[in-house]
């Protein structure tokens, strides 16, 4: 067997991560999954303004709808 290309190595590493995450979900290890995502997705290192921007991009419409319904 020949040495895999960098792209093949990268793909295998990604597949390993997907398998690991899938197993956490299947086994109901939600706290472990939360900790894994918090550690590996970079959110803990983002500035507050970046977190707010990402959050508003994802949930801003829901917040605006809630404000309208509260009025």
mmCIF file as Biopython writes it, N, C-alpha, C and O atoms, coordinates in Angstrom:
data_model
#
loop_
_atom_site.group_PDB
_atom_site.id
_atom_site.type_symbol
_atom_site.label_atom_id
_atom_site.label_alt_id
_atom_site.label_comp_id
_atom_site.label_asym_id
_atom_site.label_entity_id
_atom_site.label_seq_id
_atom_site.pdbx_PDB_ins_code
_atom_site.Cartn_x
_atom_site.Cartn_y
_atom_site.Cartn_z
_atom_site.occupancy
_atom_site.B_iso_or_equiv
_atom_site.auth_seq_id
_atom_site.auth_asym_id
_atom_site.pdbx_PDB_model_num
ATOM 1   N N  . UNK A ? 1  ? 0.845   -1.178 0.000  1.0 0.0 1  A 1 
ATOM 2   C CA . UNK A ? 1  ? 0.000   0.000  0.000  1.0 0.0 1  A 1 
ATOM 3   C C  . UNK A ? 1  ? 0.888   1.238  0.000  1.0 0.0 1  A 1 
ATOM 4   O O  . UNK A ? 1  ? 1.819   1.347  0.798  1.0 0.0 1  A 1 
ATOM 5   N N  . UNK A ? 2  ? 0.592   2.164  -0.899 1.0 0.0 2  A 1 
ATOM 6   C CA . UNK A ? 2  ? 1.401   3.370  -0.997 1.0 0.0 2  A 1 
ATOM 7   C C  . UNK A ? 2  ? 0.925   4.409  0.016  1.0 0.0 2  A 1 
ATOM 8   O O  . UNK A ? 2  ? -0.202  4.366  0.508  1.0 0.0 2  A 1 
ATOM 9   N N  . UNK A ? 3  ? 1.800   5.309  0.296  1.0 0.0 3  A 1 
ATOM 10  C CA . UNK A ? 3  ? 1.477   6.385  1.237  1.0 0.0 3  A 1 
ATOM 11  C C  . UNK A ? 3  ? 0.341   7.232  0.651  1.0 0.0 3  A 1 
ATOM 12  O O  . UNK A ? 3  ? 0.387   7.592  -0.526 1.0 0.0 3  A 1 
ATOM 13  N N  . UNK A ? 4  ? -0.680  7.556  1.462  1.0 0.0 4  A 1 
ATOM 14  C CA . UNK A ? 4  ? -1.792  8.370  0.949  1.0 0.0 4  A 1 
ATOM 15  C C  . UNK A ? 4  ? -1.345  9.809  0.689  1.0 0.0 4  A 1 
ATOM 16  O O  . UNK A ? 4  ? -0.372  10.294 1.268  1.0 0.0 4  A 1 
ATOM 17  N N  . UNK A ? 5  ? -2.074  10.463 -0.184 1.0 0.0 5  A 1 
ATOM 18  C CA . UNK A ? 5  ? -1.805  11.879 -0.443 1.0 0.0 5  A 1 
ATOM 19  C C  . UNK A ? 5  ? -2.255  12.701 0.763  1.0 0.0 5  A 1 
ATOM 20  O O  . UNK A ? 5  ? -2.984  12.206 1.622  1.0 0.0 5  A 1 
ATOM 21  N N  . UNK A ? 6  ? -1.826  13.929 0.820  1.0 0.0 6  A 1 
ATOM 22  C CA . UNK A ? 6  ? -2.245  14.824 1.905  1.0 0.0 6  A 1 
ATOM 23  C C  . UNK A ? 6  ? -3.760  14.967 1.910  1.0 0.0 6  A 1 
ATOM 24  O O  . UNK A ? 6  ? -4.375  14.973 2.976  1.0 0.0 6  A 1 
ATOM 25  N N  . UNK A ? 7  ? -4.363  15.081 0.750  1.0 0.0 7  A 1 
ATOM 26  C CA . UNK A ? 7  ? -5.819  15.197 0.671  1.0 0.0 7  A 1 
ATOM 27  C C  . UNK A ? 7  ? -6.493  13.944 1.241  1.0 0.0 7  A 1 
ATOM 28  O O  . UNK A ? 7  ? -7.476  14.047 1.975  1.0 0.0 7  A 1 
ATOM 29  N N  . UNK A ? 8  ? -5.974  12.784 0.910  1.0 0.0 8  A 1 
ATOM 30  C CA . UNK A ? 8  ? -6.524  11.536 1.452  1.0 0.0 8  A 1 
ATOM 31  C C  . UNK A ? 8  ? -6.344  11.472 2.970  1.0 0.0 8  A 1 
ATOM 32  O O  . UNK A ? 8  ? -7.235  11.013 3.685  1.0 0.0 8  A 1 
ATOM 33  N N  . UNK A ? 9  ? -5.204  11.929 3.451  1.0 0.0 9  A 1 
ATOM 34  C CA . UNK A ? 9  ? -4.964  11.979 4.896  1.0 0.0 9  A 1 
ATOM 35  C C  . UNK A ? 9  ? -5.980  12.909 5.565  1.0 0.0 9  A 1 
ATOM 36  O O  . UNK A ? 9  ? -6.582  12.574 6.586  1.0 0.0 9  A 1 
ATOM 37  N N  . UNK A ? 10 ? -6.147  14.073 4.964  1.0 0.0 10 A 1 
ATOM 38  C CA . UNK A ? 10 ? -7.097  15.061 5.494  1.0 0.0 10 A 1 
ATOM 39  C C  . UNK A ? 10 ? -8.513  14.480 5.547  1.0 0.0 10 A 1 
ATOM 40  O O  . UNK A ? 10 ? -9.212  14.617 6.550  1.0 0.0 10 A 1 
ATOM 41  N N  . UNK A ? 11 ? -8.921  13.836 4.466  1.0 0.0 11 A 1 
ATOM 42  C CA . UNK A ? 11 ? -10.253 13.247 4.407  1.0 0.0 11 A 1 
ATOM 43  C C  . UNK A ? 11 ? -10.432 12.169 5.476  1.0 0.0 11 A 1 
ATOM 44  O O  . UNK A ? 11 ? -11.492 12.079 6.095  1.0 0.0 11 A 1 
ATOM 45  N N  . UNK A ? 12 ? -9.409  11.358 5.694  1.0 0.0 12 A 1 
ATOM 46  C CA . UNK A ? 12 ? -9.509  10.312 6.713  1.0 0.0 12 A 1 
ATOM 47  C C  . UNK A ? 12 ? -9.599  10.923 8.109  1.0 0.0 12 A 1 
ATOM 48  O O  . UNK A ? 12 ? -10.356 10.437 8.949  1.0 0.0 12 A 1 
ATOM 49  N N  . UNK A ? 13 ? -8.846  11.966 8.360  1.0 0.0 13 A 1 
ATOM 50  C CA . UNK A ? 13 ? -8.916  12.637 9.657  1.0 0.0 13 A 1 
ATOM 51  C C  . UNK A ? 13 ? -10.300 13.241 9.883  1.0 0.0 13 A 1 
ATOM 52  O O  . UNK A ? 13 ? -10.844 13.163 10.984 1.0 0.0 13 A 1 
ATOM 53  N N  . UNK A ? 14 ? -10.863 13.840 8.842  1.0 0.0 14 A 1 
ATOM 54  C CA . UNK A ? 14 ? -12.219 14.395 8.947  1.0 0.0 14 A 1 
ATOM 55  C C  . UNK A ? 14 ? -13.218 13.272 9.207  1.0 0.0 14 A 1 
ATOM 56  O O  . UNK A ? 14 ? -14.096 13.410 10.058 1.0 0.0 14 A 1 
ATOM 57  N N  . UNK A ? 15 ? -13.092 12.180 8.493  1.0 0.0 15 A 1 
ATOM 58  C CA . UNK A ? 15 ? -13.986 11.040 8.707  1.0 0.0 15 A 1 
ATOM 59  C C  . UNK A ? 15 ? -13.879 10.497 10.128 1.0 0.0 15 A 1 
ATOM 60  O O  . UNK A ? 15 ? -14.885 10.107 10.722 1.0 0.0 15 A 1 
ATOM 61  N N  . UNK A ? 16 ? -12.665 10.469 10.677 1.0 0.0 16 A 1 
ATOM 62  C CA . UNK A ? 16 ? -12.484 10.021 12.053 1.0 0.0 16 A 1 
ATOM 63  C C  . UNK A ? 16 ? -13.219 10.946 13.027 1.0 0.0 16 A 1 
ATOM 64  O O  . UNK A ? 16 ? -13.849 10.479 13.975 1.0 0.0 16 A 1 
ATOM 65  N N  . UNK A ? 17 ? -13.135 12.244 12.791 1.0 0.0 17 A 1 
ATOM 66  C CA . UNK A ? 17 ? -13.829 13.205 13.655 1.0 0.0 17 A 1 
ATOM 67  C C  . UNK A ? 17 ? -15.340 13.033 13.556 1.0 0.0 17 A 1 
ATOM 68  O O  . UNK A ? 17 ? -16.049 13.087 14.561 1.0 0.0 17 A 1 
ATOM 69  N N  . UNK A ? 18 ? -15.823 12.828 12.339 1.0 0.0 18 A 1 
ATOM 70  C CA . UNK A ? 18 ? -17.260 12.624 12.138 1.0 0.0 18 A 1 
ATOM 71  C C  . UNK A ? 18 ? -17.714 11.362 12.874 1.0 0.0 18 A 1 
ATOM 72  O O  . UNK A ? 18 ? -18.756 11.367 13.529 1.0 0.0 18 A 1 
ATOM 73  N N  . UNK A ? 19 ? -16.948 10.298 12.769 1.0 0.0 19 A 1 
ATOM 74  C CA . UNK A ? 19 ? -17.279 9.060  13.479 1.0 0.0 19 A 1 
ATOM 75  C C  . UNK A ? 19 ? -17.301 9.279  14.989 1.0 0.0 19 A 1 
ATOM 76  O O  . UNK A ? 19 ? -18.200 8.799  15.679 1.0 0.0 19 A 1 
ATOM 77  N N  . UNK A ? 20 ? -16.318 9.998  15.493 1.0 0.0 20 A 1 
ATOM 78  C CA . UNK A ? 20 ? -16.237 10.272 16.928 1.0 0.0 20 A 1 
ATOM 79  C C  . UNK A ? 20 ? -17.461 11.068 17.389 1.0 0.0 20 A 1 
ATOM 80  O O  . UNK A ? 20 ? -18.067 10.740 18.409 1.0 0.0 20 A 1 
ATOM 81  N N  . UNK A ? 21 ? -17.816 12.090 16.655 1.0 0.0 21 A 1 
ATOM 82  C CA . UNK A ? 21 ? -18.979 12.913 16.991 1.0 0.0 21 A 1 
ATOM 83  C C  . UNK A ? 21 ? -20.259 12.089 16.885 1.0 0.0 21 A 1 
ATOM 84  O O  . UNK A ? 21 ? -21.127 12.174 17.754 1.0 0.0 21 A 1 
ATOM 85  N N  . UNK A ? 22 ? -20.376 11.304 15.838 1.0 0.0 22 A 1 
ATOM 86  C CA . UNK A ? 22 ? -21.561 10.453 15.664 1.0 0.0 22 A 1 
ATOM 87  C C  . UNK A ? 22 ? -21.735 9.501  16.842 1.0 0.0 22 A 1 
ATOM 88  O O  . UNK A ? 22 ? -22.851 9.301  17.321 1.0 0.0 22 A 1 
ATOM 89  N N  . UNK A ? 23 ? -20.651 8.921  17.303 1.0 0.0 23 A 1 
ATOM 90  C CA . UNK A ? 23 ? -20.725 8.008  18.437 1.0 0.0 23 A 1 
ATOM 91  C C  . UNK A ? 23 ? -21.172 8.719  19.711 1.0 0.0 23 A 1 
ATOM 92  O O  . UNK A ? 23 ? -21.917 8.150  20.508 1.0 0.0 23 A 1 
ATOM 93  N N  . UNK A ? 24 ? -20.728 9.947  19.905 1.0 0.0 24 A 1 
ATOM 94  C CA . UNK A ? 24 ? -21.181 10.708 21.074 1.0 0.0 24 A 1 
ATOM 95  C C  . UNK A ? 24 ? -22.684 10.945 21.006 1.0 0.0 24 A 1 
ATOM 96  O O  . UNK A ? 24 ? -23.376 10.850 22.020 1.0 0.0 24 A 1 
ATOM 97  N N  . UNK A ? 25 ? -23.189 11.251 19.824 1.0 0.0 25 A 1 
ATOM 98  C CA . UNK A ? 25 ? -24.629 11.481 19.651 1.0 0.0 25 A 1 
ATOM 99  C C  . UNK A ? 25 ? -25.397 10.182 19.879 1.0 0.0 25 A 1 
ATOM 100 O O  . UNK A ? 25 ? -26.375 10.159 20.627 1.0 0.0 25 A 1 
ATOM 101 N N  . UNK A ? 26 ? -24.964 9.121  19.245 1.0 0.0 26 A 1 
ATOM 102 C CA . UNK A ? 26 ? -25.641 7.824  19.355 1.0 0.0 26 A 1 
ATOM 103 C C  . UNK A ? 26 ? -25.680 7.347  20.806 1.0 0.0 26 A 1 
ATOM 104 O O  . UNK A ? 26 ? -26.668 6.761  21.247 1.0 0.0 26 A 1 
ATOM 105 N N  . UNK A ? 27 ? -24.603 7.602  21.539 1.0 0.0 27 A 1 
ATOM 106 C CA . UNK A ? 27 ? -24.500 7.136  22.917 1.0 0.0 27 A 1 
ATOM 107 C C  . UNK A ? 27 ? -25.037 8.153  23.937 1.0 0.0 27 A 1 
ATOM 108 O O  . UNK A ? 27 ? -24.834 7.992  25.140 1.0 0.0 27 A 1 
ATOM 109 N N  . UNK A ? 28 ? -25.723 9.204  23.450 1.0 0.0 28 A 1 
ATOM 110 C CA . UNK A ? 28 ? -26.305 10.241 24.317 1.0 0.0 28 A 1 
ATOM 111 C C  . UNK A ? 28 ? -25.276 10.904 25.232 1.0 0.0 28 A 1 
ATOM 112 O O  . UNK A ? 28 ? -25.574 11.194 26.390 1.0 0.0 28 A 1 
ATOM 113 N N  . UNK A ? 29 ? -24.097 11.139 24.733 1.0 0.0 29 A 1 
ATOM 114 C CA . UNK A ? 29 ? -23.045 11.798 25.496 1.0 0.0 29 A 1 
ATOM 115 C C  . UNK A ? 29 ? -23.053 13.288 25.167 1.0 0.0 29 A 1 
ATOM 116 O O  . UNK A ? 29 ? -22.094 13.829 24.617 1.0 0.0 29 A 1 
ATOM 117 N N  . UNK A ? 30 ? -24.164 13.933 25.521 1.0 0.0 30 A 1 
ATOM 118 C CA . UNK A ? 30 ? -24.349 15.316 25.107 1.0 0.0 30 A 1 
ATOM 119 C C  . UNK A ? 30 ? -23.409 16.285 25.811 1.0 0.0 30 A 1 
ATOM 120 O O  . UNK A ? 30 ? -22.968 17.255 25.195 1.0 0.0 30 A 1 
ATOM 121 N N  . UNK A ? 31 ? -23.091 16.056 27.074 1.0 0.0 31 A 1 
ATOM 122 C CA . UNK A ? 31 ? -22.144 16.935 27.758 1.0 0.0 31 A 1 
ATOM 123 C C  . UNK A ? 31 ? -20.762 16.809 27.138 1.0 0.0 31 A 1 
ATOM 124 O O  . UNK A ? 31 ? -20.064 17.806 26.955 1.0 0.0 31 A 1 
ATOM 125 N N  . UNK A ? 32 ? -20.369 15.582 26.816 1.0 0.0 32 A 1 
ATOM 126 C CA . UNK A ? 32 ? -19.083 15.358 26.154 1.0 0.0 32 A 1 
ATOM 127 C C  . UNK A ? 32 ? -19.065 16.018 24.774 1.0 0.0 32 A 1 
ATOM 128 O O  . UNK A ? 32 ? -18.060 16.609 24.375 1.0 0.0 32 A 1 
ATOM 129 N N  . UNK A ? 33 ? -20.179 15.915 24.049 1.0 0.0 33 A 1 
ATOM 130 C CA . UNK A ? 33 ? -20.293 16.551 22.741 1.0 0.0 33 A 1 
ATOM 131 C C  . UNK A ? 33 ? -20.213 18.066 22.871 1.0 0.0 33 A 1 
ATOM 132 O O  . UNK A ? 33 ? -19.506 18.722 22.107 1.0 0.0 33 A 1 
ATOM 133 N N  . UNK A ? 34 ? -20.942 18.623 23.842 1.0 0.0 34 A 1 
ATOM 134 C CA . UNK A ? 34 ? -20.896 20.063 24.082 1.0 0.0 34 A 1 
ATOM 135 C C  . UNK A ? 34 ? -19.459 20.511 24.362 1.0 0.0 34 A 1 
ATOM 136 O O  . UNK A ? 34 ? -18.983 21.482 23.774 1.0 0.0 34 A 1 
ATOM 137 N N  . UNK A ? 35 ? -18.778 19.808 25.251 1.0 0.0 35 A 1 
ATOM 138 C CA . UNK A ? 35 ? -17.396 20.147 25.595 1.0 0.0 35 A 1 
ATOM 139 C C  . UNK A ? 35 ? -16.480 20.048 24.382 1.0 0.0 35 A 1 
ATOM 140 O O  . UNK A ? 35 ? -15.603 20.890 24.186 1.0 0.0 35 A 1 
ATOM 141 N N  . UNK A ? 36 ? -16.688 19.016 23.569 1.0 0.0 36 A 1 
ATOM 142 C CA . UNK A ? 36 ? -15.878 18.822 22.364 1.0 0.0 36 A 1 
ATOM 143 C C  . UNK A ? 36 ? -16.065 19.981 21.388 1.0 0.0 36 A 1 
ATOM 144 O O  . UNK A ? 36 ? -15.094 20.528 20.863 1.0 0.0 36 A 1 
ATOM 145 N N  . UNK A ? 37 ? -17.321 20.346 21.151 1.0 0.0 37 A 1 
ATOM 146 C CA . UNK A ? 37 ? -17.604 21.445 20.222 1.0 0.0 37 A 1 
ATOM 147 C C  . UNK A ? 37 ? -17.047 22.752 20.780 1.0 0.0 37 A 1 
ATOM 148 O O  . UNK A ? 37 ? -16.444 23.534 20.045 1.0 0.0 37 A 1 
ATOM 149 N N  . UNK A ? 38 ? -17.247 22.989 22.071 1.0 0.0 38 A 1 
ATOM 150 C CA . UNK A ? 38 ? -16.740 24.222 22.686 1.0 0.0 38 A 1 
ATOM 151 C C  . UNK A ? 38 ? -15.218 24.313 22.537 1.0 0.0 38 A 1 
ATOM 152 O O  . UNK A ? 38 ? -14.677 25.385 22.268 1.0 0.0 38 A 1 
ATOM 153 N N  . UNK A ? 39 ? -14.549 23.199 22.710 1.0 0.0 39 A 1 
ATOM 154 C CA . UNK A ? 39 ? -13.088 23.181 22.624 1.0 0.0 39 A 1 
ATOM 155 C C  . UNK A ? 39 ? -12.582 23.301 21.185 1.0 0.0 39 A 1 
ATOM 156 O O  . UNK A ? 39 ? -11.586 23.980 20.935 1.0 0.0 39 A 1 
ATOM 157 N N  . UNK A ? 40 ? -13.257 22.651 20.245 1.0 0.0 40 A 1 
ATOM 158 C CA . UNK A ? 40 ? -12.710 22.508 18.894 1.0 0.0 40 A 1 
ATOM 159 C C  . UNK A ? 40 ? -13.292 23.442 17.846 1.0 0.0 40 A 1 
ATOM 160 O O  . UNK A ? 40 ? -12.746 23.526 16.745 1.0 0.0 40 A 1 
ATOM 161 N N  . UNK A ? 41 ? -14.348 24.129 18.134 1.0 0.0 41 A 1 
ATOM 162 C CA . UNK A ? 41 ? -14.957 24.996 17.115 1.0 0.0 41 A 1 
ATOM 163 C C  . UNK A ? 41 ? -14.480 26.437 17.195 1.0 0.0 41 A 1 
ATOM 164 O O  . UNK A ? 41 ? -14.882 27.260 16.373 1.0 0.0 41 A 1 
ATOM 165 N N  . UNK A ? 42 ? -13.654 26.754 18.141 1.0 0.0 42 A 1 
ATOM 166 C CA . UNK A ? 42 ? -13.044 28.068 18.194 1.0 0.0 42 A 1 
ATOM 167 C C  . UNK A ? 42 ? -13.864 29.151 18.861 1.0 0.0 42 A 1 
ATOM 168 O O  . UNK A ? 42 ? -13.397 30.285 18.975 1.0 0.0 42 A 1 
ATOM 169 N N  . UNK A ? 43 ? -15.068 28.843 19.306 1.0 0.0 43 A 1 
ATOM 170 C CA . UNK A ? 43 ? -15.900 29.875 19.906 1.0 0.0 43 A 1 
ATOM 171 C C  . UNK A ? 43 ? -15.278 30.464 21.168 1.0 0.0 43 A 1 
ATOM 172 O O  . UNK A ? 43 ? -15.442 31.652 21.445 1.0 0.0 43 A 1 
ATOM 173 N N  . UNK A ? 44 ? -14.575 29.650 21.923 1.0 0.0 44 A 1 
ATOM 174 C CA . UNK A ? 44 ? -13.998 30.135 23.177 1.0 0.0 44 A 1 
ATOM 175 C C  . UNK A ? 44 ? -12.915 31.187 22.934 1.0 0.0 44 A 1 
ATOM 176 O O  . UNK A ? 44 ? -12.619 31.986 23.823 1.0 0.0 44 A 1 
ATOM 177 N N  . UNK A ? 45 ? -12.324 31.194 21.741 1.0 0.0 45 A 1 
ATOM 178 C CA . UNK A ? 45 ? -11.255 32.134 21.429 1.0 0.0 45 A 1 
ATOM 179 C C  . UNK A ? 45 ? -11.736 33.383 20.693 1.0 0.0 45 A 1 
ATOM 180 O O  . UNK A ? 45 ? -10.972 34.331 20.511 1.0 0.0 45 A 1 
ATOM 181 N N  . UNK A ? 46 ? -13.004 33.386 20.269 1.0 0.0 46 A 1 
ATOM 182 C CA . UNK A ? 46 ? -13.533 34.527 19.525 1.0 0.0 46 A 1 
ATOM 183 C C  . UNK A ? 46 ? -13.779 35.714 20.453 1.0 0.0 46 A 1 
ATOM 184 O O  . UNK A ? 46 ? -14.101 35.553 21.630 1.0 0.0 46 A 1 
ATOM 185 N N  . UNK A ? 47 ? -13.620 36.885 19.900 1.0 0.0 47 A 1 
ATOM 186 C CA . UNK A ? 47 ? -13.934 38.100 20.635 1.0 0.0 47 A 1 
ATOM 187 C C  . UNK A ? 47 ? -15.446 38.183 20.856 1.0 0.0 47 A 1 
ATOM 188 O O  . UNK A ? 47 ? -16.222 37.579 20.116 1.0 0.0 47 A 1 
ATOM 189 N N  . UNK A ? 48 ? -15.853 38.930 21.872 1.0 0.0 48 A 1 
ATOM 190 C CA . UNK A ? 48 ? -17.275 39.064 22.185 1.0 0.0 48 A 1 
ATOM 191 C C  . UNK A ? 48 ? -18.079 39.576 20.997 1.0 0.0 48 A 1 
ATOM 192 O O  . UNK A ? 48 ? -19.197 39.122 20.759 1.0 0.0 48 A 1 
ATOM 193 N N  . UNK A ? 49 ? -17.513 40.520 20.252 1.0 0.0 49 A 1 
ATOM 194 C CA . UNK A ? 49 ? -18.237 41.074 19.103 1.0 0.0 49 A 1 
ATOM 195 C C  . UNK A ? 49 ? -18.441 40.028 18.014 1.0 0.0 49 A 1 
ATOM 196 O O  . UNK A ? 49 ? -19.469 40.021 17.338 1.0 0.0 49 A 1 
ATOM 197 N N  . UNK A ? 50 ? -17.457 39.143 17.847 1.0 0.0 50 A 1 
ATOM 198 C CA . UNK A ? 50 ? -17.581 38.072 16.860 1.0 0.0 50 A 1 
ATOM 199 C C  . UNK A ? 50 ? -18.654 37.076 17.288 1.0 0.0 50 A 1 
ATOM 200 O O  . UNK A ? 50 ? -19.446 36.623 16.462 1.0 0.0 50 A 1 
ATOM 201 N N  . UNK A ? 51 ? -18.684 36.734 18.568 1.0 0.0 51 A 1 
ATOM 202 C CA . UNK A ? 51 ? -19.714 35.829 19.093 1.0 0.0 51 A 1 
ATOM 203 C C  . UNK A ? 51 ? -21.097 36.439 18.874 1.0 0.0 51 A 1 
ATOM 204 O O  . UNK A ? 51 ? -22.020 35.758 18.428 1.0 0.0 51 A 1 
ATOM 205 N N  . UNK A ? 52 ? -21.229 37.714 19.187 1.0 0.0 52 A 1 
ATOM 206 C CA . UNK A ? 52 ? -22.522 38.389 19.019 1.0 0.0 52 A 1 
ATOM 207 C C  . UNK A ? 52 ? -22.929 38.404 17.546 1.0 0.0 52 A 1 
ATOM 208 O O  . UNK A ? 52 ? -24.100 38.200 17.229 1.0 0.0 52 A 1 
ATOM 209 N N  . UNK A ? 53 ? -21.989 38.639 16.658 1.0 0.0 53 A 1 
ATOM 210 C CA . UNK A ? 53 ? -22.281 38.666 15.228 1.0 0.0 53 A 1 
ATOM 211 C C  . UNK A ? 53 ? -22.737 37.290 14.734 1.0 0.0 53 A 1 
ATOM 212 O O  . UNK A ? 53 ? -23.729 37.187 14.012 1.0 0.0 53 A 1 
ATOM 213 N N  . UNK A ? 54 ? -22.028 36.254 15.114 1.0 0.0 54 A 1 
ATOM 214 C CA . UNK A ? 54 ? -22.409 34.893 14.717 1.0 0.0 54 A 1 
ATOM 215 C C  . UNK A ? 54 ? -23.784 34.558 15.275 1.0 0.0 54 A 1 
ATOM 216 O O  . UNK A ? 54 ? -24.632 34.023 14.560 1.0 0.0 54 A 1 
ATOM 217 N N  . UNK A ? 55 ? -24.011 34.870 16.543 1.0 0.0 55 A 1 
ATOM 218 C CA . UNK A ? 55 ? -25.285 34.575 17.191 1.0 0.0 55 A 1 
ATOM 219 C C  . UNK A ? 55 ? -26.434 35.297 16.495 1.0 0.0 55 A 1 
ATOM 220 O O  . UNK A ? 55 ? -27.477 34.701 16.224 1.0 0.0 55 A 1 
ATOM 221 N N  . UNK A ? 56 ? -26.241 36.569 16.211 1.0 0.0 56 A 1 
ATOM 222 C CA . UNK A ? 56 ? -27.306 37.349 15.566 1.0 0.0 56 A 1 
ATOM 223 C C  . UNK A ? 56 ? -27.572 36.854 14.147 1.0 0.0 56 A 1 
ATOM 224 O O  . UNK A ? 56 ? -28.716 36.866 13.693 1.0 0.0 56 A 1 
ATOM 225 N N  . UNK A ? 57 ? -26.525 36.419 13.444 1.0 0.0 57 A 1 
ATOM 226 C CA . UNK A ? 57 ? -26.732 35.838 12.110 1.0 0.0 57 A 1 
ATOM 227 C C  . UNK A ? 57 ? -27.610 34.593 12.194 1.0 0.0 57 A 1 
ATOM 228 O O  . UNK A ? 57 ? -28.454 34.363 11.328 1.0 0.0 57 A 1 
ATOM 229 N N  . UNK A ? 58 ? -27.411 33.794 13.234 1.0 0.0 58 A 1 
ATOM 230 C CA . UNK A ? 58 ? -28.176 32.553 13.382 1.0 0.0 58 A 1 
ATOM 231 C C  . UNK A ? 58 ? -29.552 32.772 14.001 1.0 0.0 58 A 1 
ATOM 232 O O  . UNK A ? 58 ? -30.526 32.152 13.575 1.0 0.0 58 A 1 
ATOM 233 N N  . UNK A ? 59 ? -29.642 33.647 15.003 1.0 0.0 59 A 1 
ATOM 234 C CA . UNK A ? 59 ? -30.854 33.749 15.814 1.0 0.0 59 A 1 
ATOM 235 C C  . UNK A ? 59 ? -31.499 35.128 15.825 1.0 0.0 59 A 1 
ATOM 236 O O  . UNK A ? 59 ? -32.498 35.332 16.513 1.0 0.0 59 A 1 
ATOM 237 N N  . UNK A ? 60 ? -30.951 36.069 15.082 1.0 0.0 60 A 1 
ATOM 238 C CA . UNK A ? 60 ? -31.464 37.435 15.091 1.0 0.0 60 A 1 
ATOM 239 C C  . UNK A ? 60 ? -32.923 37.535 14.710 1.0 0.0 60 A 1 
ATOM 240 O O  . UNK A ? 60 ? -33.664 38.315 15.308 1.0 0.0 60 A 1 
ATOM 241 N N  . UNK A ? 61 ? -33.358 36.755 13.718 1.0 0.0 61 A 1 
ATOM 242 C CA . UNK A ? 61 ? -34.761 36.785 13.297 1.0 0.0 61 A 1 
ATOM 243 C C  . UNK A ? 61 ? -35.676 36.341 14.429 1.0 0.0 61 A 1 
ATOM 244 O O  . UNK A ? 61 ? -36.751 36.913 14.614 1.0 0.0 61 A 1 
ATOM 245 N N  . UNK A ? 62 ? -35.267 35.332 15.188 1.0 0.0 62 A 1 
ATOM 246 C CA . UNK A ? 62 ? -36.097 34.861 16.303 1.0 0.0 62 A 1 
ATOM 247 C C  . UNK A ? 62 ? -36.201 35.925 17.388 1.0 0.0 62 A 1 
ATOM 248 O O  . UNK A ? 62 ? -37.262 36.107 17.985 1.0 0.0 62 A 1 
ATOM 249 N N  . UNK A ? 63 ? -35.102 36.625 17.642 1.0 0.0 63 A 1 
ATOM 250 C CA . UNK A ? 63 ? -35.111 37.688 18.653 1.0 0.0 63 A 1 
ATOM 251 C C  . UNK A ? 63 ? -36.026 38.812 18.199 1.0 0.0 63 A 1 
ATOM 252 O O  . UNK A ? 63 ? -36.815 39.330 18.990 1.0 0.0 63 A 1 
ATOM 253 N N  . UNK A ? 64 ? -35.927 39.197 16.919 1.0 0.0 64 A 1 
ATOM 254 C CA . UNK A ? 64 ? -36.776 40.263 16.388 1.0 0.0 64 A 1 
ATOM 255 C C  . UNK A ? 64 ? -38.244 39.867 16.436 1.0 0.0 64 A 1 
ATOM 256 O O  . UNK A ? 64 ? -39.093 40.698 16.758 1.0 0.0 64 A 1 
ATOM 257 N N  . UNK A ? 65 ? -38.562 38.613 16.123 1.0 0.0 65 A 1 
ATOM 258 C CA . UNK A ? 65 ? -39.946 38.141 16.184 1.0 0.0 65 A 1 
ATOM 259 C C  . UNK A ? 65 ? -40.467 38.184 17.616 1.0 0.0 65 A 1 
ATOM 260 O O  . UNK A ? 65 ? -41.619 38.550 17.849 1.0 0.0 65 A 1 
ATOM 261 N N  . UNK A ? 66 ? -39.619 37.812 18.579 1.0 0.0 66 A 1 
ATOM 262 C CA . UNK A ? 66 ? -40.013 37.824 19.983 1.0 0.0 66 A 1 
ATOM 263 C C  . UNK A ? 66 ? -40.280 39.256 20.435 1.0 0.0 66 A 1 
ATOM 264 O O  . UNK A ? 66 ? -41.245 39.497 21.160 1.0 0.0 66 A 1 
ATOM 265 N N  . UNK A ? 67 ? -39.450 40.207 20.025 1.0 0.0 67 A 1 
ATOM 266 C CA . UNK A ? 67 ? -39.643 41.601 20.404 1.0 0.0 67 A 1 
ATOM 267 C C  . UNK A ? 67 ? -40.959 42.128 19.847 1.0 0.0 67 A 1 
ATOM 268 O O  . UNK A ? 67 ? -41.673 42.866 20.526 1.0 0.0 67 A 1 
ATOM 269 N N  . UNK A ? 68 ? -41.279 41.753 18.618 1.0 0.0 68 A 1 
ATOM 270 C CA . UNK A ? 68 ? -42.536 42.193 18.002 1.0 0.0 68 A 1 
ATOM 271 C C  . UNK A ? 68 ? -43.723 41.595 18.738 1.0 0.0 68 A 1 
ATOM 272 O O  . UNK A ? 68 ? -44.704 42.297 18.985 1.0 0.0 68 A 1 
ATOM 273 N N  . UNK A ? 69 ? -43.660 40.307 19.096 1.0 0.0 69 A 1 
ATOM 274 C CA . UNK A ? 69 ? -44.779 39.680 19.784 1.0 0.0 69 A 1 
ATOM 275 C C  . UNK A ? 69 ? -44.933 40.183 21.208 1.0 0.0 69 A 1 
ATOM 276 O O  . UNK A ? 69 ? -46.029 40.106 21.764 1.0 0.0 69 A 1 
ATOM 277 N N  . UNK A ? 70 ? -43.866 40.697 21.819 1.0 0.0 70 A 1 
ATOM 278 C CA . UNK A ? 70 ? -43.941 41.238 23.171 1.0 0.0 70 A 1 
ATOM 279 C C  . UNK A ? 70 ? -44.588 42.613 23.204 1.0 0.0 70 A 1 
ATOM 280 O O  . UNK A ? 70 ? -45.038 43.062 24.258 1.0 0.0 70 A 1 
ATOM 281 N N  . UNK A ? 71 ? -44.639 43.288 22.053 1.0 0.0 71 A 1 
ATOM 282 C CA . UNK A ? 71 ? -45.189 44.651 22.009 1.0 0.0 71 A 1 
ATOM 283 C C  . UNK A ? 71 ? -46.678 44.693 22.008 1.0 0.0 71 A 1 
ATOM 284 O O  . UNK A ? 71 ? -47.265 45.775 21.973 1.0 0.0 71 A 1 
#
